[in-house]
Amino acid sequence: MNTTTTVRGALRNELSAKLVPVLLSAGFSGPKELKGNAICHEFRRPSQNGTHVLTIQFEKSGLPRFILKCHIEPTGEMENIISKGGIVQTGRIKPKSGPYTRSWFRADPTLKQRLFPPPRALESTAVELCLSYLPELDQWWSTQRSTLHIESWPITYPGAENLKVA
């Protein structure tokens, strides 16, 4: 495991110890440990309807926050969709609705938590909360519809062949 004294490092260690083994045991391939300063860590597994892609994305400016992003990559068709156009449904798993990283899984204290400190490490709480949403993710792979904690929307690729150069 990584040894570090930062809260973000402790969050990476907690994800490596608790979430990553669950993903690997569920058939995903990806890094066995989240280390370094990478913002995104991708996990992939084959399925009947394409490749399930799950990305752990950290907050870009270094705050100890993360979100899970998911989509199903069509079997052998992603290059075709990029070149000719098409739609891919995507999702974002987070504990609260909202456009900002305050709605992400977070290991930094809120104002209330700064005034009344929690009894244990926030990184453990954030990862345990994330793990509790995995059944919703299992459902999403089948329906690709929004749930209580997963926002879902289509991404439309116009197709490189359809773009005209002026």
Long-range contacts (C-beta under 8 A, 24 or more apart in sequence): 1-33, 2-33, 2-35, 6-64, 7-64, 7-107, 7-108, 7-122, 7-123, 8-58, 8-62, 8-63, 8-64, 8-107, 10-64, 10-107, 10-121, 10-123, 11-64, 11-66, 11-107, 11-123, 11-126, 11-127, 13-123, 14-107, 14-121, 14-123, 14-124, 14-126, 14-127, 15-56, 15-66, 15-127, 18-127, 18-128, 18-131, 19-56, 19-127, 19-130, 19-131, 22-131, 22-134, 23-54, 28-52, 28-54, 44-73, 47-72, 47-141, 49-74, 49-75, 50-74, 50-75, 50-77, 51-75, 52-141, 54-137, 59-101, 59-104, 63-101, 63-106, 63-108, 64-106, 64-107, 64-108, 64-122, 64-123, 64-126, 65-101, 65-104, 65-105, 65-106, 65-107, 65-108, 66-104, 66-105, 66-126, 66-130, 67-92, 67-93, 67-94, 67-101, 67-104, 67-105, 68-92, 68-93, 68-94, 68-130, 68-133, 68-137, 69-93, 70-137, 70-140, 70-141, 70-150, 71-155, 72-141, 72-144, 81-157, 81-159, 82-157, 82-159, 82-160, 83-159, 83-160, 83-161, 84-159, 84-161, 84-162, 85-156, 85-157, 85-158, 85-159, 85-161, 85-162, 86-156, 86-157, 86-159, 87-154, 87-155, 87-156, 87-157, 88-154, 88-155, 88-157, 89-144, 89-152, 89-153, 89-154, 89-155, 90-152, 90-153, 90-154, 90-155, 91-140, 91-144, 91-146, 91-150, 91-151, 91-152, 92-150, 92-151, 92-152, 93-130, 93-133, 93-136, 93-137, 93-149, 93-150, 94-149, 94-151, 95-129, 95-133, 95-149, 97-151, 105-129, 105-130
